[in-house]
Amino acid sequence: MMKTISVTEYLNYEAGKFSKSKGVGVFGNDAKDTDIPVEVWRYYLLTNRPEVSDTLFTWSDLQTKLNNELLNNLGNFINRVLSFLAKPTGLGYGSVIPDAPGADSHPLTKKLGEEVGKYVEQYLEAMEKVKLKQGLKTAMSISSEGNAYLQESQFWKLYKEDQPSCSIVIKTSLGLVYLLACLLEPFMPSFSVEVFKQLNLPLEQASLCDEKGDMDRAKRPWDILPVGHKIGTPEPLFKDLKDEEVEDYRRRFAGSQADRLEREEAEKAAKLAEQLKKKASGFGGRKQQVKKPASEAKSKGSVEPEISITRLDIRVGLIKKVQKHPDADSLYVEEIDLGEGDCRTVVSGLVKYIPLEEMQDRKVCVLCNLKPASMRGIKSQAMVLAASNSDHTKVELVDPPPSAVVGERVTFQGFEGEPDDVLNPKKKVWETLQVDLKTNSDLVACYKDIPLTTSAGVCKVASISCGSIK
């Protein structure tokens, strides 16, 4: 007999309402025509489910949830764990799950088990009451706990310094991967199928209980997967959705059905004309080849990468030594440790704003891939980032968290990629990106509202809000 009926309010689209007749919104047949995987659609619509009041579908919100929650949280956690396990012996575990004796007395792991047990209880309660949105949010919290656990344990260091503890962390994390696949199966079944494939386990084994029906094993994730089991091949589970793709989808799924049909017909006609043009060029004999200038050939062969914030190599540095420039009263000369072995010499125009004693032994954010430049006879090999107010009467250093690791790269959620070795001054990469580097009202350093982030948290300034960073 039915006990509960789940009803919802309305899901609206961008600035208005979904309308099939007017062609406003994205519908099932439209979703199939995008490159966005079904598990992403399911996740977004369920996190945005209008259970209490109307909610709004926006392409930018879908992009944020995919890039930040699915890719950077869930996908990042699972891929880090499985990829590390799959590394060959000497670097990892050769894909074989290690034994982890003493896990139940490992303080960090025991604390994690207690937290995960509470989350599973909350998940079951929400699902029993058909609060799907809350159930999904609770499951994703376990992924966040897993990422924090990996970061706090610093398993990559443990592997070299304390392998028994590293084995505990990895085996426990693998248990969380299994739990996540089970908890998220009602929401994203294709995701769970893929995770179990990478774990080299049949999906039929997916269960929150053990053979005796005991739910308490969620509190002991280190006991879930057997020692000696060999996993499959790790693969990324999600890929990011780029700004240009979002704009394309927004354009494609706006306006009336007639407008859409007209655009589609025009695109088809353009493609057909291009095909006919290519075929026609194949007839009429051999054409005389015209030799192009070397500069044009060179530009066609090498495409300039998109100007993205990932091209900047911003790292956490520690100022080991600082003194005034011998030939310039307004300049400091710093020796900064960036985790490279040798310190880099950096020249900064901060004498008027920051006392020398406040510079010494201070962690800073450093742009490391500018072309070295000579400043009054001393070559500066990087640039310390600082924020200034609108009239440049006040300047403050951008501070990473005190526990940030020296040498680690500062990241931006939703952006992935390797930095340039050295930024080409002619391409104006830094100048283009710098205009969007600012502090917000909470004093957090941001690029387009996305915080500069380290493993220990976000980077901030002391008091300058809405300031420019450079």
C-alpha positions as CSV (number, residue, x, y, z in Angstrom):
1,M,0.0,0.0,0.0
2,M,1.2,3.5,-0.9
3,K,2.4,5.4,2.2
4,T,3.8,8.6,0.6
5,I,3.2,10.7,-2.4
6,S,6.0,13.1,-3.4
7,V,4.8,16.3,-5.1
8,T,6.7,19.3,-6.2
9,E,6.3,23.0,-7.2
10,Y,7.5,24.4,-10.6
11,L,10.9,24.4,-12.2
12,N,11.3,27.6,-14.2
13,Y,13.8,28.3,-17.1
14,E,16.4,31.2,-17.0
15,A,14.3,34.4,-16.9
16,G,10.9,32.8,-17.5
17,K,8.9,29.6,-17.7
18,F,9.4,26.4,-19.6
19,S,7.1,26.4,-22.6
20,K,7.1,23.6,-25.2
21,S,4.7,25.4,-27.5
22,K,6.9,28.6,-27.5
23,G,10.1,26.7,-27.6
24,V,11.4,28.2,-24.3
25,G,13.6,25.8,-22.3
26,V,15.5,22.5,-22.8
27,F,13.4,19.3,-23.0
28,G,14.2,15.6,-23.0
29,N,14.8,15.4,-26.8
30,D,17.0,18.6,-26.5
31,A,19.0,17.1,-23.7
32,K,19.8,14.1,-25.8
33,D,21.3,16.4,-28.5
34,T,23.8,17.9,-26.1
35,D,27.1,16.4,-25.1
36,I,26.2,16.6,-21.4
37,P,26.0,13.0,-19.9
38,V,22.8,11.7,-18.5
39,E,24.2,11.5,-15.0
40,V,24.9,15.2,-15.0
41,W,21.3,16.0,-16.1
42,R,20.0,13.7,-13.3
43,Y,22.2,15.2,-10.7
44,Y,21.4,18.8,-11.6
45,L,17.7,18.3,-11.8
46,L,17.6,16.4,-8.5
47,T,19.7,19.0,-6.6
48,N,17.4,21.7,-8.1
49,R,14.2,19.7,-7.4
50,P,11.4,22.2,-6.4
51,E,10.3,20.2,-3.3
52,V,9.2,23.2,-1.2
53,S,9.1,26.2,-3.6
54,D,9.7,27.0,-7.3
55,T,13.3,26.7,-8.5
56,L,15.1,28.0,-11.5
57,F,17.1,26.1,-14.2
58,T,20.0,28.2,-15.5
59,W,22.8,27.1,-17.7
60,S,25.4,28.9,-15.5
61,D,24.1,27.1,-12.4
62,L,24.3,23.7,-14.2
63,Q,27.9,24.6,-15.2
64,T,28.8,25.5,-11.6
65,K,27.3,22.3,-10.2
66,L,29.0,20.1,-12.7
67,N,32.4,21.8,-12.4
68,N,32.5,22.4,-8.7
69,E,30.4,19.5,-7.2
70,L,30.6,16.6,-9.6
71,L,34.1,17.2,-11.1
72,N,36.1,19.0,-8.4
73,N,34.4,17.2,-5.4
74,L,33.1,13.8,-6.3
75,G,35.1,13.0,-9.4
76,N,38.3,14.4,-7.9
77,F,38.0,12.3,-4.8
78,I,37.3,9.0,-6.5
79,N,40.0,9.5,-9.2
80,R,42.6,10.5,-6.7
81,V,42.1,7.4,-4.6
82,L,41.9,4.9,-7.5
83,S,44.7,6.5,-9.5
84,F,47.1,6.4,-6.5
85,L,46.2,2.8,-5.8
86,A,46.8,1.9,-9.5
87,K,50.3,3.3,-9.5
88,P,53.0,0.7,-9.8
89,T,54.7,-0.6,-6.6
90,G,57.2,1.9,-5.3
91,L,54.8,4.7,-6.3
92,G,51.5,3.2,-5.3
93,Y,50.0,-0.3,-4.7
94,G,49.9,-1.8,-8.2
95,S,46.1,-1.7,-8.2
96,V,45.9,-4.2,-5.2
97,I,44.0,-3.2,-2.0
98,P,46.4,-3.2,0.9
99,D,45.8,-4.5,4.4
100,A,45.2,-1.8,7.0
101,P,45.7,-3.2,10.5
102,G,45.0,-0.8,13.3
103,A,42.6,1.4,11.3
104,D,40.1,1.5,14.1
105,S,42.6,3.1,16.4
106,H,43.9,5.6,13.9
107,P,42.6,8.9,15.3
108,L,41.9,10.7,11.9
109,T,40.3,7.6,10.4
110,K,38.2,6.8,13.5
111,K,36.8,10.3,13.5
112,L,36.0,10.0,9.8
113,G,34.2,6.7,10.3
114,E,32.0,8.3,13.0
115,E,31.1,11.2,10.7
116,V,30.3,9.0,7.7
117,G,28.1,6.8,9.9
118,K,26.1,9.8,10.9
119,Y,25.7,10.9,7.3
120,V,24.5,7.5,6.2
121,E,21.8,7.6,9.0
122,Q,20.7,11.0,7.8
123,Y,20.7,9.8,4.2
124,L,18.4,6.8,5.0
125,E,16.1,9.0,7.0
126,A,15.8,11.5,4.2
127,M,15.2,8.8,1.6
128,E,12.5,7.1,3.8
129,K,10.7,10.5,3.9
130,V,11.2,10.9,0.1
131,K,13.3,14.0,0.7
132,L,15.4,13.2,-2.4
133,K,17.1,16.6,-2.5
134,Q,18.3,16.2,1.1
135,G,19.4,12.6,0.5
136,L,21.5,13.6,-2.4
137,K,23.1,16.5,-0.6
138,T,23.9,14.3,2.4
139,A,25.6,11.7,0.1
140,M,27.7,14.4,-1.5
141,S,28.8,15.5,2.0
142,I,30.6,12.2,2.3
143,S,32.6,13.0,-0.8
144,S,33.6,16.3,0.8
145,E,34.6,14.5,4.0
146,G,36.7,12.2,1.9
147,N,38.6,15.0,0.1
148,A,39.2,16.7,3.5
149,Y,40.5,13.3,4.9
150,L,42.9,12.9,2.0
151,Q,44.2,16.4,2.3
152,E,44.6,16.3,6.1
153,S,46.3,12.9,6.1
154,Q,48.7,14.0,3.3
155,F,48.8,10.4,2.1
156,W,51.4,11.1,-0.6
157,K,53.9,11.9,2.2
158,L,52.7,9.0,4.3
159,Y,53.6,6.6,1.4
160,K,57.2,7.6,1.7
161,E,57.4,8.1,5.5
162,D,54.8,5.8,7.1
163,Q,53.4,3.2,4.7
164,P,51.2,1.4,7.3
165,S,49.3,4.7,7.9
166,C,49.1,5.4,4.2
167,S,47.6,1.9,3.7
168,I,44.9,2.8,6.3
169,V,44.1,6.0,4.5
170,I,43.9,4.4,1.1
171,K,41.8,1.4,2.2
172,T,39.4,3.6,4.1
173,S,39.1,5.9,1.1
174,L,38.3,3.0,-1.1
175,G,35.5,2.1,1.3
176,L,34.1,5.6,0.9
177,V,34.3,5.2,-3.0
178,Y,32.2,2.0,-2.6
179,L,29.7,3.8,-0.3
180,L,29.4,6.7,-2.6
181,A,28.6,4.4,-5.5
182,C,25.9,2.7,-3.4
183,L,24.4,5.9,-2.0
184,L,24.3,7.7,-5.4
185,E,22.9,4.8,-7.4
186,P,19.3,5.9,-7.1
187,F,20.2,9.3,-8.4
188,M,22.9,8.5,-11.0
189,P,22.8,4.8,-11.9
190,S,25.1,5.1,-14.8
191,F,27.7,6.8,-12.6
192,S,27.5,3.9,-10.1
193,V,27.9,1.4,-12.9
194,E,31.1,3.1,-14.0
195,V,32.5,3.3,-10.4
196,F,31.9,-0.4,-9.8
197,K,33.5,-1.2,-13.1
198,Q,36.6,0.8,-12.0
199,L,36.5,-1.0,-8.7
200,N,36.3,-4.3,-10.6
201,L,33.2,-5.3,-8.7
202,P,29.8,-6.5,-10.0
203,L,27.0,-4.0,-9.4
204,E,24.9,-6.7,-7.9
205,Q,27.2,-6.5,-4.8
206,A,26.2,-2.9,-4.2
207,S,24.7,-2.8,-0.7
208,L,25.0,-0.6,2.4
209,C,24.6,-3.7,4.6
210,D,27.0,-6.6,5.1
211,E,25.9,-10.3,4.6
212,K,24.2,-10.2,8.0
213,G,22.2,-7.0,7.2
214,D,24.4,-4.9,9.5
215,M,24.4,-1.2,8.5
216,D,27.1,-0.3,11.0
217,R,29.9,-1.1,8.5
218,A,29.4,2.5,7.1
219,K,31.2,3.5,10.3
220,R,34.1,1.2,9.4
221,P,34.8,2.0,5.8
222,W,38.2,0.4,6.1
223,D,36.5,-3.0,6.4
224,I,34.3,-2.7,3.4
225,L,36.6,-3.9,0.5
226,P,38.7,-7.1,0.9
227,V,42.5,-7.1,1.2
228,G,44.2,-8.3,-2.0
229,H,41.3,-7.3,-4.3
230,K,42.6,-5.9,-7.6
231,I,40.7,-2.9,-9.0
232,G,40.1,-2.1,-12.7
233,T,41.5,0.9,-14.7
234,P,40.8,4.3,-13.2
235,E,39.3,6.9,-15.6
236,P,38.0,10.4,-15.1
237,L,34.3,10.3,-14.3
238,F,33.4,13.9,-15.4
239,K,34.7,16.6,-17.7
240,D,34.3,20.3,-17.2
241,L,31.7,22.4,-19.0
242,K,33.3,25.5,-20.6
243,D,31.9,29.0,-20.8
244,E,31.6,28.9,-24.6
245,E,29.6,25.7,-24.4
246,V,27.2,27.3,-21.9
247,E,26.7,30.3,-24.2
248,D,26.1,27.9,-27.2
249,Y,23.5,26.0,-25.3
250,R,21.8,29.1,-24.0
251,R,21.6,30.4,-27.6
252,R,20.3,27.1,-29.0
253,F,17.5,26.6,-26.5
254,A,16.2,30.2,-26.4
255,G,13.3,31.8,-28.4
256,S,10.4,30.2,-30.2
257,Q,10.2,26.9,-32.0
258,A,10.2,28.8,-35.3
259,D,13.4,30.7,-34.3
260,R,15.1,27.4,-33.4
261,L,13.9,25.7,-36.7
262,E,15.2,28.7,-38.7
263,R,18.6,28.6,-37.0
264,E,18.9,24.8,-37.5
265,E,18.0,25.1,-41.2
266,A,20.5,28.0,-41.7
267,E,23.2,25.9,-40.0
268,K,22.4,22.9,-42.2
269,A,22.4,25.0,-45.3
270,A,25.8,26.5,-44.4
271,K,27.3,23.0,-43.9
272,L,25.9,21.8,-47.2
273,A,27.3,24.8,-49.0
274,E,30.7,24.2,-47.5
275,Q,30.6,20.5,-48.6
276,L,29.6,21.5,-52.1
277,K,32.4,24.0,-52.2
278,K,35.0,21.4,-51.2
279,K,33.7,19.0,-53.9
280,A,33.8,21.7,-56.6
281,S,37.4,22.5,-55.8
282,G,38.3,18.9,-56.6
283,F,37.3,19.3,-60.3
284,G,38.6,21.5,-63.2
285,G,42.2,20.3,-63.2
286,R,45.1,21.0,-60.9
287,K,45.3,24.5,-59.6
288,Q,48.6,26.4,-59.4
289,Q,49.8,26.4,-55.9
290,V,50.7,29.7,-54.4
291,K,53.5,29.7,-51.9
292,K,52.4,31.4,-48.7
293,P,54.7,33.6,-46.6
294,A,56.6,31.8,-43.9
295,S,55.0,33.9,-41.2
296,E,51.4,32.9,-42.4
297,A,52.4,29.2,-42.5
298,K,53.8,29.4,-39.1
299,S,50.8,31.0,-37.6
300,K,48.5,28.4,-39.2
301,G,50.6,25.6,-37.8
302,S,50.6,26.7,-34.2
303,V,47.4,27.9,-32.6
304,E,47.7,30.2,-29.6
305,P,46.1,28.6,-26.5
306,E,43.0,30.2,-25.0
307,I,43.8,32.9,-22.4
308,S,42.8,31.1,-19.2
309,I,43.6,31.6,-15.6
310,T,45.3,28.2,-15.6
311,R,48.1,29.6,-17.7
312,L,49.3,31.5,-14.6
313,D,51.7,29.6,-12.3
314,I,50.7,31.1,-8.9
315,R,52.3,29.3,-6.0
316,V,52.6,29.6,-2.2
317,G,56.0,31.0,-1.2
318,L,57.8,31.8,2.0
319,I,60.0,34.9,2.3
320,K,63.2,33.7,3.8
321,K,65.1,36.9,3.6
322,V,64.2,40.5,2.7
323,Q,66.2,43.7,2.4
324,K,65.9,47.1,0.8
325,H,67.2,47.4,-2.8
326,P,70.7,49.0,-2.6
327,D,69.9,51.3,-5.5
328,A,66.2,52.0,-5.2
329,D,64.5,53.3,-2.0
330,S,61.0,52.0,-3.0
331,L,62.0,48.4,-3.7
332,Y,62.5,45.3,-1.5
333,V,64.7,42.4,-2.6
334,E,63.3,39.1,-1.3
335,E,64.6,35.6,-1.3
336,I,61.6,33.4,-1.6
337,D,61.3,29.6,-1.0
338,L,58.9,28.1,-3.6
339,G,59.7,24.5,-2.8
340,E,62.2,24.2,-5.6
341,G,65.3,23.7,-3.5
342,D,66.9,27.1,-4.3
343,C,65.2,30.3,-3.4
344,R,64.2,32.8,-6.1
345,T,65.2,36.4,-6.0
346,V,62.1,38.7,-6.3
347,V,62.1,42.5,-6.4
348,S,58.9,44.2,-5.1
349,G,57.8,47.9,-4.9
350,L,56.3,47.5,-1.4
351,V,58.6,49.6,0.8
352,K,56.1,52.5,1.1
353,Y,53.3,50.2,2.1
354,I,54.6,47.2,4.2
355,P,57.3,47.4,6.9
356,L,60.3,45.2,6.4
357,E,59.7,43.3,9.6
358,E,56.2,42.3,8.3
359,M,57.7,40.9,5.1
360,Q,60.2,38.6,6.9
361,D,59.3,34.9,7.2
362,R,55.9,35.5,5.7
363,K,53.9,33.2,3.4
364,V,52.9,34.9,0.1
365,C,51.2,34.2,-3.2
366,V,53.8,34.4,-6.0
367,L,53.3,34.5,-9.8
368,C,56.2,32.3,-10.9
369,N,56.1,32.2,-14.7
370,L,56.6,35.9,-15.7
371,K,59.6,36.5,-17.8
372,P,62.5,37.4,-15.5
373,A,63.2,41.2,-15.6
374,S,66.0,43.4,-14.4
375,M,64.9,46.0,-11.8
376,R,67.6,48.6,-11.1
377,G,70.4,46.0,-11.7
378,I,68.8,43.0,-9.9
379,K,67.0,40.4,-11.9
380,S,63.5,39.6,-10.5
381,Q,62.5,36.0,-11.1
382,A,58.8,36.2,-10.0
383,M,56.2,38.6,-8.6
384,V,54.6,38.8,-5.2
385,L,50.8,39.3,-5.5
386,A,49.3,42.2,-3.6
387,A,46.0,44.1,-3.5
388,S,45.5,47.8,-3.6
389,N,42.6,50.2,-3.1
390,S,41.2,52.4,-5.9
391,D,43.6,55.3,-5.5
392,H,46.6,53.0,-4.7
393,T,47.2,54.7,-1.3
394,K,46.9,51.3,0.5
395,V,48.5,48.0,-0.5
396,E,48.3,44.6,1.2
397,L,49.9,41.2,0.5
398,V,47.6,38.4,-0.6
399,D,48.0,35.9,2.2
400,P,47.6,32.1,1.8
401,P,46.3,30.3,4.8
402,P,49.1,29.8,7.5
403,S,49.0,26.0,7.0
404,A,49.3,26.2,3.2
405,V,52.2,24.1,1.8
406,V,55.2,26.0,0.5
407,G,55.5,25.4,-3.2
408,E,51.9,24.2,-3.8
409,R,50.0,25.7,-6.7
410,V,47.1,28.0,-6.1
411,T,44.0,26.7,-7.9
412,F,40.7,28.0,-9.2
413,Q,37.6,25.8,-8.9
414,G,36.2,24.9,-12.3
415,F,39.5,25.6,-14.1
416,E,42.0,22.8,-15.0
417,G,45.2,23.0,-17.0
418,E,48.9,23.3,-16.8
419,P,50.6,26.8,-16.7
420,D,52.8,28.2,-19.4
421,D,56.5,27.6,-18.7
422,V,57.1,31.3,-19.2
423,L,54.4,33.8,-20.2
424,N,55.1,35.5,-23.5
425,P,55.1,39.3,-22.8
426,K,53.9,39.9,-26.4
427,K,50.7,37.9,-25.9
428,K,49.6,40.0,-22.9
429,V,48.4,36.9,-21.0
430,W,49.0,38.4,-17.5
431,E,47.6,41.8,-18.5
432,T,44.4,40.2,-19.9
433,L,43.8,38.1,-16.8
434,Q,44.9,40.6,-14.2
435,V,41.9,42.9,-14.7
436,D,39.6,40.1,-13.2
437,L,41.8,39.5,-10.2
438,K,40.2,41.3,-7.3
439,T,39.3,41.0,-3.6
440,N,35.6,40.6,-2.7
441,S,33.6,42.0,0.2
442,D,34.7,39.2,2.4
443,L,38.4,40.1,1.7
444,V,38.9,36.9,-0.3
445,A,41.2,37.1,-3.3
446,C,39.3,36.0,-6.4
447,Y,39.4,35.6,-10.2
448,K,35.9,36.5,-11.5
449,D,34.4,35.6,-8.1
450,I,36.3,32.3,-7.9
451,P,38.6,32.2,-4.9
452,L,42.4,31.7,-5.1
453,T,42.4,28.3,-3.3
454,T,45.1,26.2,-1.6
455,S,44.9,22.8,0.1
456,A,44.4,24.7,3.4
457,G,41.7,27.1,2.2
458,V,41.3,30.3,0.3
459,C,43.7,33.3,0.1
460,K,42.7,36.6,1.7
461,V,43.9,40.1,2.4
462,A,43.8,41.9,5.7
463,S,41.3,44.8,5.1
464,I,41.1,45.9,1.4
465,S,37.7,44.9,-0.1
466,C,37.0,45.2,-3.8
467,G,40.6,45.9,-4.4
468,S,42.7,45.2,-7.5
469,I,45.3,42.4,-7.3
470,K,48.6,42.6,-9.2
